[in-house]
């Protein structure tokens, strides 16, 4: 089910080159959809970036509380991290082209994450 959800989101936003569902409590990427095969080290680094950006459950990284959204922008890519509202360890990690419609993507990605996080 998670694979199909990520496939549908990728089909709607082909500018998002990598979608990965992660569990921050285990520091693992569980499911991916990517245009380019990423090595395990790259996936581990993406998960670590999510933990640093959003903070792990019970351990915020920046400020006094956990964030549910973080964006890291460079000239060549936009990395977006989203936290599920009911499961603070469940995160969607997205590597996108910089020209993606961020607002439209977030509007579609949040319910996708919630569906994956809540399970079948």
N, CA, C and O atoms as a GROMACS GRO file, in nm:
protein
  480
    1UNK      N    1   0.081  -0.120   0.000
    1UNK     CA    2   0.000   0.000   0.000
    1UNK      C    3   0.086   0.127   0.000
    1UNK      O    4   0.057   0.221  -0.074
    2UNK      N    5   0.190   0.130   0.082
    2UNK     CA    6   0.276   0.248   0.087
    2UNK      C    7   0.341   0.274  -0.049
    2UNK      O    8   0.354   0.389  -0.091
    3UNK      N    9   0.381   0.167  -0.115
    3UNK     CA   10   0.444   0.182  -0.246
    3UNK      C   11   0.348   0.247  -0.346
    3UNK      O   12   0.387   0.336  -0.421
    4UNK      N   13   0.223   0.202  -0.345
    4UNK     CA   14   0.124   0.258  -0.436
    4UNK      C   15   0.097   0.406  -0.405
    4UNK      O   16   0.080   0.487  -0.496
    5UNK      N   17   0.095   0.440  -0.277
    5UNK     CA   18   0.073   0.580  -0.237
    5UNK      C   19   0.188   0.669  -0.287
    5UNK      O   20   0.164   0.778  -0.339
    6UNK      N   21   0.311   0.622  -0.270
    6UNK     CA   22   0.426   0.699  -0.317
    6UNK      C   23   0.428   0.707  -0.469
    6UNK      O   24   0.462   0.812  -0.525
    7UNK      N   25   0.391   0.599  -0.536
    7UNK     CA   26   0.383   0.600  -0.683
    7UNK      C   27   0.283   0.704  -0.731
    7UNK      O   28   0.310   0.779  -0.824
    8UNK      N   29   0.167   0.709  -0.667
    8UNK     CA   30   0.063   0.805  -0.707
    8UNK      C   31   0.110   0.948  -0.686
    8UNK      O   32   0.085   1.034  -0.769
    9UNK      N   33   0.177   0.973  -0.574
    9UNK     CA   34   0.228   1.109  -0.547
    9UNK      C   35   0.335   1.145  -0.649
    9UNK      O   36   0.339   1.258  -0.698
   10UNK      N   37   0.423   1.051  -0.681
   10UNK     CA   38   0.527   1.077  -0.781
   10UNK      C   39   0.466   1.102  -0.919
   10UNK      O   40   0.512   1.190  -0.991
   11UNK      N   41   0.364   1.027  -0.954
   11UNK     CA   42   0.298   1.049  -1.084
   11UNK      C   43   0.235   1.187  -1.091
   11UNK      O   44   0.233   1.249  -1.198
   12UNK      N   45   0.183   1.235  -0.978
   12UNK     CA   46   0.123   1.368  -0.975
   12UNK      C   47   0.229   1.478  -0.977
   12UNK      O   48   0.205   1.586  -1.031
   13UNK      N   49   0.346   1.449  -0.919
   13UNK     CA   50   0.454   1.549  -0.911
   13UNK      C   51   0.585   1.485  -0.957
   13UNK      O   52   0.668   1.448  -0.874
   14UNK      N   53   0.604   1.473  -1.088
   14UNK     CA   54   0.728   1.412  -1.138
   14UNK      C   55   0.852   1.494  -1.104
   14UNK      O   56   0.964   1.444  -1.116
   15UNK      N   57   0.835   1.621  -1.064
   15UNK     CA   58   0.950   1.703  -1.022
   15UNK      C   59   1.007   1.655  -0.889
   15UNK      O   60   1.117   1.695  -0.851
   16UNK      N   61   0.933   1.570  -0.820
   16UNK     CA   62   0.984   1.511  -0.696
   16UNK      C   63   1.055   1.382  -0.734
   16UNK      O   64   0.991   1.281  -0.762
   17UNK      N   65   1.186   1.387  -0.734
   17UNK     CA   66   1.266   1.277  -0.786
   17UNK      C   67   1.280   1.160  -0.689
   17UNK      O   68   1.299   1.046  -0.732
   18UNK      N   69   1.270   1.188  -0.560
   18UNK     CA   70   1.280   1.082  -0.460
   18UNK      C   71   1.177   1.105  -0.351
   18UNK      O   72   1.167   1.214  -0.295
   19UNK      N   73   1.101   1.002  -0.322
   19UNK     CA   74   1.007   1.002  -0.210
   19UNK      C   75   1.046   0.884  -0.123
   19UNK      O   76   1.063   0.773  -0.172
   20UNK      N   77   1.059   0.908   0.006
   20UNK     CA   78   1.098   0.802   0.097
   20UNK      C   79   1.020   0.814   0.227
   20UNK      O   80   1.012   0.921   0.286
   21UNK      N   81   0.963   0.702   0.270
   21UNK     CA   82   0.892   0.697   0.398
   21UNK      C   83   0.989   0.643   0.501
   21UNK      O   84   1.045   0.535   0.484
   22UNK      N   85   1.010   0.718   0.609
   22UNK     CA   86   1.110   0.684   0.710
   22UNK      C   87   1.047   0.669   0.847
   22UNK      O   88   0.943   0.728   0.877
   23UNK      N   89   1.114   0.590   0.929
   23UNK     CA   90   1.078   0.575   1.070
   23UNK      C   91   1.195   0.630   1.151
   23UNK      O   92   1.301   0.566   1.158
   24UNK      N   93   1.177   0.747   1.211
   24UNK     CA   94   1.286   0.810   1.285
   24UNK      C   95   1.321   0.736   1.413
   24UNK      O   96   1.432   0.752   1.464
   25UNK      N   97   1.228   0.655   1.466
   25UNK     CA   98   1.260   0.581   1.588
   25UNK      C   99   1.361   0.471   1.562
   25UNK      O  100   1.432   0.428   1.654
   26UNK      N  101   1.368   0.424   1.438
   26UNK     CA  102   1.466   0.320   1.401
   26UNK      C  103   1.574   0.374   1.308
   26UNK      O  104   1.667   0.302   1.271
   27UNK      N  105   1.563   0.502   1.270
   27UNK     CA  106   1.658   0.564   1.176
   27UNK      C  107   1.666   0.488   1.045
   27UNK      O  108   1.774   0.466   0.990
   28UNK      N  109   1.548   0.447   0.994
   28UNK     CA  110   1.545   0.368   0.871
   28UNK      C  111   1.446   0.424   0.769
   28UNK      O  112   1.337   0.468   0.804
   29UNK      N  113   1.488   0.420   0.643
   29UNK     CA  114   1.397   0.443   0.531
   29UNK      C  115   1.328   0.309   0.505
   29UNK      O  116   1.395   0.208   0.484
   30UNK      N  117   1.195   0.309   0.506
   30UNK     CA  118   1.121   0.184   0.492
   30UNK      C  119   1.075   0.157   0.350
   30UNK      O  120   1.075   0.042   0.305
   31UNK      N  121   1.035   0.262   0.277
   31UNK     CA  122   0.983   0.248   0.141
   31UNK      C  123   1.032   0.367   0.060
   31UNK      O  124   1.036   0.479   0.110
   32UNK      N  125   1.069   0.343  -0.067
   32UNK     CA  126   1.113   0.453  -0.152
   32UNK      C  127   1.046   0.447  -0.289
   32UNK      O  128   0.998   0.342  -0.333
   33UNK      N  129   1.043   0.563  -0.352
   33UNK     CA  130   1.007   0.577  -0.493
   33UNK      C  131   1.106   0.679  -0.546
   33UNK      O  132   1.106   0.794  -0.503
   34UNK      N  133   1.191   0.638  -0.637
   34UNK     CA  134   1.295   0.728  -0.684
   34UNK      C  135   1.322   0.709  -0.832
   34UNK      O  136   1.312   0.599  -0.885
   35UNK      N  137   1.356   0.819  -0.898
   35UNK     CA  138   1.394   0.815  -1.040
   35UNK      C  139   1.536   0.763  -1.058
   35UNK      O  140   1.570   0.706  -1.162
   36UNK      N  141   1.619   0.782  -0.956
   36UNK     CA  142   1.757   0.736  -0.965
   36UNK      C  143   1.785   0.645  -0.845
   36UNK      O  144   1.752   0.680  -0.732
   37UNK      N  145   1.846   0.532  -0.870
   37UNK     CA  146   1.872   0.441  -0.759
   37UNK      C  147   1.968   0.505  -0.659
   37UNK      O  148   2.077   0.548  -0.695
   38UNK      N  149   1.925   0.512  -0.535
   38UNK     CA  150   2.009   0.567  -0.430
   38UNK      C  151   2.074   0.452  -0.353
   38UNK      O  152   2.011   0.352  -0.323
   39UNK      N  153   2.200   0.470  -0.322
   39UNK     CA  154   2.271   0.373  -0.240
   39UNK      C  155   2.217   0.379  -0.098
   39UNK      O  156   2.163   0.481  -0.056
   40UNK      N  157   2.232   0.271  -0.025
   40UNK     CA  158   2.186   0.264   0.114
   40UNK      C  159   2.244   0.380   0.196
   40UNK      O  160   2.176   0.434   0.282
   41UNK      N  161   2.370   0.418   0.169
   41UNK     CA  162   2.433   0.527   0.243
   41UNK      C  163   2.359   0.659   0.219
   41UNK      O  164   2.343   0.739   0.312
   42UNK      N  165   2.315   0.681   0.096
   42UNK     CA  166   2.241   0.804   0.064
   42UNK      C  167   2.106   0.804   0.133
   42UNK      O  168   2.061   0.909   0.181
   43UNK      N  169   2.040   0.690   0.140
   43UNK     CA  170   1.911   0.680   0.210
   43UNK      C  171   1.930   0.702   0.360
   43UNK      O  172   1.850   0.770   0.424
   44UNK      N  173   2.037   0.644   0.415
   44UNK     CA  174   2.065   0.666   0.557
   44UNK      C  175   2.092   0.814   0.585
   44UNK      O  176   2.048   0.866   0.687
   45UNK      N  177   2.164   0.880   0.495
   45UNK     CA  178   2.192   1.022   0.512
   45UNK      C  179   2.064   1.105   0.504
   45UNK      O  180   2.048   1.202   0.577
   46UNK      N  181   1.973   1.066   0.414
   46UNK     CA  182   1.845   1.136   0.401
   46UNK      C  183   1.765   1.122   0.531
   46UNK      O  184   1.706   1.220   0.578
   47UNK      N  185   1.763   1.005   0.588
   47UNK     CA  186   1.693   0.982   0.714
   47UNK      C  187   1.758   1.064   0.826
   47UNK      O  188   1.688   1.122   0.909
   48UNK      N  189   1.889   1.068   0.830
   48UNK     CA  190   1.960   1.146   0.931
   48UNK      C  191   1.931   1.295   0.915
   48UNK      O  192   1.916   1.366   1.015
   49UNK      N  193   1.923   1.343   0.792
   49UNK     CA  194   1.887   1.483   0.767
   49UNK      C  195   1.746   1.513   0.818
   49UNK      O  196   1.721   1.620   0.874
   50UNK      N  197   1.655   1.418   0.800
   50UNK     CA  198   1.518   1.436   0.849
   50UNK      C  199   1.519   1.447   1.001
   50UNK      O  200   1.452   1.533   1.058
   51UNK      N  201   1.594   1.360   1.067
   51UNK     CA  202   1.601   1.363   1.214
   51UNK      C  203   1.662   1.493   1.264
   51UNK      O  204   1.616   1.549   1.363
   52UNK      N  205   1.767   1.541   1.195
   52UNK     CA  206   1.829   1.669   1.235
   52UNK      C  207   1.736   1.786   1.210
   52UNK      O  208   1.731   1.880   1.289
   53UNK      N  209   1.663   1.780   1.100
   53UNK     CA  210   1.577   1.893   1.062
   53UNK      C  211   1.449   1.900   1.144
   53UNK      O  212   1.407   2.007   1.187
   54UNK      N  213   1.386   1.785   1.166
   54UNK     CA  214   1.258   1.781   1.236
   54UNK      C  215   1.273   1.751   1.385
   54UNK      O  216   1.186   1.787   1.464
   55UNK      N  217   1.381   1.686   1.422
   55UNK     CA  218   1.397   1.638   1.558
   55UNK      C  219   1.328   1.503   1.571
   55UNK      O  220   1.227   1.477   1.506
   56UNK      N  221   1.383   1.419   1.655
   56UNK     CA  222   1.322   1.288   1.680
   56UNK      C  223   1.212   1.304   1.784
   56UNK      O  224   1.212   1.400   1.860
   57UNK      N  225   1.119   1.209   1.789
   57UNK     CA  226   1.013   1.215   1.889
   57UNK      C  227   1.072   1.229   2.031
   57UNK      O  228   1.156   1.149   2.074
   58UNK      N  229   1.027   1.332   2.100
   58UNK     CA  230   1.074   1.358   2.234
   58UNK      C  231   1.207   1.430   2.241
   58UNK      O  232   1.256   1.460   2.350
   59UNK      N  233   1.266   1.460   2.127
   59UNK     CA  234   1.397   1.524   2.125
   59UNK      C  235   1.405   1.622   2.009
   59UNK      O  236   1.464   1.592   1.905
   60UNK      N  237   1.345   1.741   2.025
   60UNK     CA  238   1.350   1.839   1.915
   60UNK      C  239   1.493   1.881   1.887
   60UNK      O  240   1.576   1.890   1.977
   61UNK      N  241   1.521   1.906   1.761
   61UNK     CA  242   1.655   1.945   1.723
   61UNK      C  243   1.676   2.096   1.728
   61UNK      O  244   1.782   2.143   1.768
   62UNK      N  245   1.575   2.172   1.688
   62UNK     CA  246   1.584   2.317   1.688
   62UNK      C  247   1.466   2.371   1.768
   62UNK      O  248   1.355   2.319   1.756
   63UNK      N  249   1.488   2.472   1.848
   63UNK     CA  250   1.378   2.533   1.921
   63UNK      C  251   1.329   2.448   2.036
   63UNK      O  252   1.399   2.357   2.082
   64UNK      N  253   1.209   2.478   2.081
   64UNK     CA  254   1.153   2.412   2.198
   64UNK      C  255   1.063   2.293   2.166
   64UNK      O  256   1.031   2.215   2.255
   65UNK      N  257   1.023   2.279   2.041
   65UNK     CA  258   0.931   2.172   2.006
   65UNK      C  259   0.965   2.113   1.872
   65UNK      O  260   1.047   2.165   1.797
   66UNK      N  261   0.900   2.002   1.843
   66UNK     CA  262   0.921   1.936   1.715
   66UNK      C  263   0.847   2.012   1.606
   66UNK      O  264   0.742   2.070   1.628
   67UNK      N  265   0.905   2.010   1.489
   67UNK     CA  266   0.842   2.068   1.372
   67UNK      C  267   0.776   1.958   1.291
   67UNK      O  268   0.817   1.842   1.297
   68UNK      N  269   0.674   1.994   1.216
   68UNK     CA  270   0.613   1.893   1.129
   68UNK      C  271   0.654   1.911   0.983
   68UNK      O  272   0.619   1.828   0.898
   69UNK      N  273   0.726   2.019   0.952
   69UNK     CA  274   0.772   2.044   0.816
   69UNK      C  275   0.909   2.111   0.819
   69UNK      O  276   0.934   2.199   0.901
   70UNK      N  277   0.996   2.068   0.730
   70UNK     CA  278   1.126   2.133   0.713
   70UNK      C  279   1.162   2.131   0.565
   70UNK      O  280   1.135   2.034   0.495
   71UNK      N  281   1.223   2.239   0.519
   71UNK     CA  282   1.267   2.250   0.381
   71UNK      C  283   1.414   2.291   0.378
   71UNK      O  284   1.456   2.379   0.453
   72UNK      N  285   1.490   2.226   0.292
   72UNK     CA  286   1.629   2.262   0.270
   72UNK      C  287   1.644   2.289   0.121
   72UNK      O  288   1.622   2.201   0.038
   73UNK      N  289   1.682   2.412   0.088
   73UNK     CA  290   1.690   2.452  -0.053
   73UNK      C  291   1.834   2.476  -0.095
   73UNK      O  292   1.914   2.534  -0.022
   74UNK      N  293   1.863   2.430  -0.214
   74UNK     CA  294   1.989   2.464  -0.281
   74UNK      C  295   1.953   2.505  -0.424
   74UNK      O  296   1.836   2.501  -0.462
   75UNK      N  297   2.051   2.543  -0.500
   75UNK     CA  298   2.022   2.584  -0.637
   75UNK      C  299   1.968   2.469  -0.721
   75UNK      O  300   1.887   2.490  -0.811
   76UNK      N  301   2.012   2.347  -0.690
   76UNK     CA  302   1.978   2.231  -0.773
   76UNK      C  303   1.864   2.146  -0.721
   76UNK      O  304   1.807   2.067  -0.796
   77UNK      N  305   1.828   2.160  -0.592
   77UNK     CA  306   1.722   2.074  -0.539
   77UNK      C  307   1.658   2.136  -0.416
   77UNK      O  308   1.712   2.225  -0.351
   78UNK      N  309   1.540   2.085  -0.387
   78UNK     CA  310   1.464   2.123  -0.268
   78UNK      C  311   1.433   1.994  -0.195
   78UNK      O  312   1.368   1.904  -0.250
   79UNK      N  313   1.478   1.985  -0.071
   79UNK     CA  314   1.449   1.867   0.011
   79UNK      C  315   1.342   1.906   0.111
   79UNK      O  316   1.353   2.007   0.181
   80UNK      N  317   1.237   1.825   0.115
   80UNK     CA  318   1.122   1.853   0.202
   80UNK      C  319   1.104   1.734   0.296
   80UNK      O  320   1.106   1.618   0.252
   81UNK      N  321   1.088   1.764   0.424
   81UNK     CA  322   1.060   1.662   0.524
   81UNK      C  323   0.926   1.693   0.588
   81UNK      O  324   0.902   1.806   0.631
   82UNK      N  325   0.838   1.594   0.595
   82UNK     CA  326   0.707   1.608   0.658
   82UNK      C  327   0.690   1.502   0.765
   82UNK      O  328   0.725   1.386   0.744
   83UNK      N  329   0.636   1.542   0.881
   83UNK     CA  330   0.611   1.449   0.990
   83UNK      C  331   0.462   1.418   0.995
   83UNK      O  332   0.379   1.508   0.980
   84UNK      N  333   0.427   1.290   1.017
   84UNK     CA  334   0.287   1.249   1.031
   84UNK      C  335   0.232   1.304   1.162
   84UNK      O  336   0.303   1.308   1.263
   85UNK      N  337   0.107   1.346   1.161
   85UNK     CA  338   0.050   1.408   1.280
   85UNK      C  339   0.023   1.307   1.392
   85UNK      O  340   0.038   1.342   1.509
   86UNK      N  341  -0.016   1.186   1.361
   86UNK     CA  342  -0.049   1.090   1.465
   86UNK      C  343   0.068   1.003   1.510
   86UNK      O  344   0.064   0.946   1.618
   87UNK      N  345   0.170   0.994   1.428
   87UNK     CA  346   0.287   0.912   1.458
   87UNK      C  347   0.412   0.997   1.437
   87UNK      O  348   0.462   1.008   1.325
   88UNK      N  349   0.463   1.059   1.543
   88UNK     CA  350   0.574   1.154   1.527
   88UNK      C  351   0.703   1.095   1.473
   88UNK      O  352   0.792   1.170   1.431
   89UNK      N  353   0.718   0.962   1.471
   89UNK     CA  354   0.838   0.901   1.415
   89UNK      C  355   0.825   0.878   1.264
   89UNK      O  356   0.925   0.852   1.198
   90UNK      N  357   0.704   0.886   1.210
   90UNK     CA  358   0.681   0.863   1.068
   90UNK      C  359   0.703   0.991   0.988
   90UNK      O  360   0.642   1.094   1.015
   91UNK      N  361   0.792   0.983   0.890
   91UNK     CA  362   0.832   1.101   0.814
   91UNK      C  363   0.836   1.069   0.665
   91UNK      O  364   0.875   0.959   0.625
   92UNK      N  365   0.796   1.165   0.585
   92UNK     CA  366   0.811   1.157   0.440
   92UNK      C  367   0.927   1.247   0.401
   92UNK      O  368   0.927   1.366   0.430
   93UNK      N  369   1.026   1.189   0.334
   93UNK     CA  370   1.144   1.262   0.288
   93UNK      C  371   1.135   1.275   0.136
   93UNK      O  372   1.115   1.176   0.066
   94UNK      N  373   1.148   1.396   0.086
   94UNK     CA  374   1.126   1.423  -0.056
   94UNK      C  375   1.241   1.505  -0.113
   94UNK      O  376   1.274   1.610  -0.059
   95UNK      N  377   1.301   1.457  -0.220
   95UNK     CA  378   1.403   1.534  -0.291
   95UNK      C  379   1.342   1.576  -0.424
   95UNK      O  380   1.310   1.494  -0.509
   96UNK      N  381   1.326   1.707  -0.440
   96UNK     CA  382   1.254   1.762  -0.555
   96UNK      C  383   1.341   1.856  -0.636
   96UNK      O  384   1.442   1.908  -0.587
   97UNK      N  385   1.301   1.877  -0.759
   97UNK     CA  386   1.362   1.981  -0.841
   97UNK      C  387   1.317   2.116  -0.786
   97UNK      O  388   1.208   2.125  -0.730
   98UNK      N  389   1.398   2.219  -0.800
   98UNK     CA  390   1.364   2.348  -0.738
   98UNK      C  391   1.241   2.416  -0.797
   98UNK      O  392   1.187   2.509  -0.737
   99UNK      N  393   1.195   2.372  -0.914
   99UNK     CA  394   1.080   2.438  -0.976
   99UNK      C  395   0.946   2.375  -0.937
   99UNK      O  396   0.843   2.410  -0.994
  100UNK      N  397   0.945   2.282  -0.840
  100UNK     CA  398   0.821   2.219  -0.798
  100UNK      C  399   0.728   2.322  -0.734
  100UNK      O  400   0.774   2.415  -0.668
  101UNK      N  401   0.599   2.306  -0.754
  101UNK     CA  402   0.498   2.390  -0.689
  101UNK      C  403   0.487   2.340  -0.545
  101UNK      O  404   0.416   2.244  -0.517
  102UNK      N  405   0.558   2.406  -0.454
  102UNK     CA  406   0.569   2.359  -0.316
  102UNK      C  407   0.434   2.352  -0.248
  102UNK      O  408   0.403   2.254  -0.180
  103UNK      N  409   0.354   2.453  -0.264
  103UNK     CA  410   0.224   2.457  -0.198
  103UNK      C  411   0.135   2.342  -0.244
  103UNK      O  412   0.075   2.274  -0.161
  104UNK      N  413   0.128   2.320  -0.374
  104UNK     CA  414   0.046   2.210  -0.428
  104UNK      C  415   0.103   2.076  -0.384
  104UNK      O  416   0.028   1.984  -0.351
  105UNK      N  417   0.236   2.065  -0.384
  105UNK     CA  418   0.297   1.940  -0.342
  105UNK      C  419   0.266   1.910  -0.195
  105UNK      O  420   0.229   1.798  -0.162
  106UNK      N  421   0.279   2.009  -0.109
  106UNK     CA  422   0.250   1.989   0.034
  106UNK      C  423   0.104   1.950   0.055
  106UNK      O  424   0.073   1.866   0.138
  107UNK      N  425   0.015   2.013  -0.021
  107UNK     CA  426  -0.129   1.980  -0.010
  107UNK      C  427  -0.157   1.835  -0.046
  107UNK      O  428  -0.249   1.774   0.008
  108UNK      N  429  -0.079   1.779  -0.137
  108UNK     CA  430  -0.097   1.638  -0.176
  108UNK      C  431  -0.015   1.544  -0.089
  108UNK      O  432  -0.058   1.432  -0.062
  109UNK      N  433   0.103   1.588  -0.047
  109UNK     CA  434   0.194   1.499   0.028
  109UNK      C  435   0.145   1.472   0.170
  109UNK      O  436   0.161   1.361   0.220
  110UNK      N  437   0.086   1.572   0.235
  110UNK     CA  438   0.041   1.552   0.373
  110UNK      C  439  -0.062   1.439   0.386
  110UNK      O  440  -0.044   1.350   0.469
  111UNK      N  441  -0.169   1.438   0.304
  111UNK     CA  442  -0.264   1.327   0.316
  111UNK      C  443  -0.203   1.193   0.273
  111UNK      O  444  -0.241   1.088   0.326
  112UNK      N  445  -0.109   1.196   0.180
  112UNK     CA  446  -0.040   1.073   0.141
  112UNK      C  447   0.036   1.016   0.260
  112UNK      O  448   0.027   0.897   0.289
  113UNK      N  449   0.109   1.101   0.330
  113UNK     CA  450   0.183   1.058   0.448
  113UNK      C  451   0.089   1.004   0.555
  113UNK      O  452   0.117   0.902   0.616
  114UNK      N  453  -0.022   1.072   0.577
  114UNK     CA  454  -0.117   1.028   0.679
  114UNK      C  455  -0.173   0.889   0.645
  114UNK      O  456  -0.190   0.805   0.733
  115UNK      N  457  -0.202   0.867   0.517
  115UNK     CA  458  -0.254   0.737   0.474
  115UNK      C  459  -0.150   0.628   0.496
  115UNK      O  460  -0.183   0.520   0.547
  116UNK      N  461  -0.025   0.654   0.459
  116UNK     CA  462   0.081   0.556   0.478
  116UNK      C  463   0.102   0.531   0.627
  116UNK      O  464   0.114   0.416   0.671
  117UNK      N  465   0.107   0.638   0.704
  117UNK     CA  466   0.135   0.626   0.847
  117UNK      C  467   0.027   0.551   0.923
  117UNK      O  468   0.057   0.477   1.016
  118UNK      N  469  -0.098   0.570   0.883
  118UNK     CA  470  -0.208   0.505   0.955
  118UNK      C  471  -0.222   0.358   0.917
  118UNK      O  472  -0.291   0.283   0.985
  119UNK      N  473  -0.158   0.317   0.807
  119UNK     CA  474  -0.161   0.177   0.768
  119UNK      C  475  -0.294   0.135   0.709
  119UNK      O  476  -0.387   0.215   0.697
  120UNK      N  477  -0.303   0.007   0.673
  120UNK     CA  478  -0.424  -0.044   0.608
  120UNK      C  479  -0.543  -0.051   0.701
  120UNK      O  480  -0.652  -0.091   0.660
   0.00000   0.00000   0.00000
